[in-house]
Amino acid sequence: MTAAAFAGRERINPRTLTYWRWRLRTDGTAALPSPSRATPFVEVVVPEDARDTPAGVEIVLPAGYRVRVGEAVVADTLRTVLDVLEARG
C-alpha cells in the first residue's frame, strides 16, 4: 500500500507520513530510542466510531506510563517527556 493510499484510508495528511519517513531516515538518533532499548513498531487500530473524535492519541509505554496527546502537541516537548519516562523505566 502506498503512503498516499494509507493516508487516504486513515484520513490523515499524506505530508505527515512523508515528514516522519524523512525524520526517521535522516535523524534516527533523535527520533528513535537506542537500539538496546528499542520498542518495536506495533499496528495501531482505531475503532471506526473513534475516528471522528478530536481526542488525540494515548501512548502506553512498556513501563506502564500512559501519555495522552492532543492535536496541538509540540513534537520536541513530547519527545522530552517520553525520553524522561523511558529513562525512569
Salt bridges, closest charged atoms under 4 A:
GLU10 OE2 - ARG9 NE 2.80
ASP27 OD2 - ARG23 NH2 3.54
GLU48 OE2 - ARG51 NH1 3.36
ASP52 OD1 - ARG11 NH2 3.12
GLU58 OE2 - ARG66 NH1 2.83
GLU58 OE1 - ARG68 NE 2.77
ASP76 OD1 - ARG79 NH1 2.74
GLU86 OE1 - ARG37 NH2 3.72
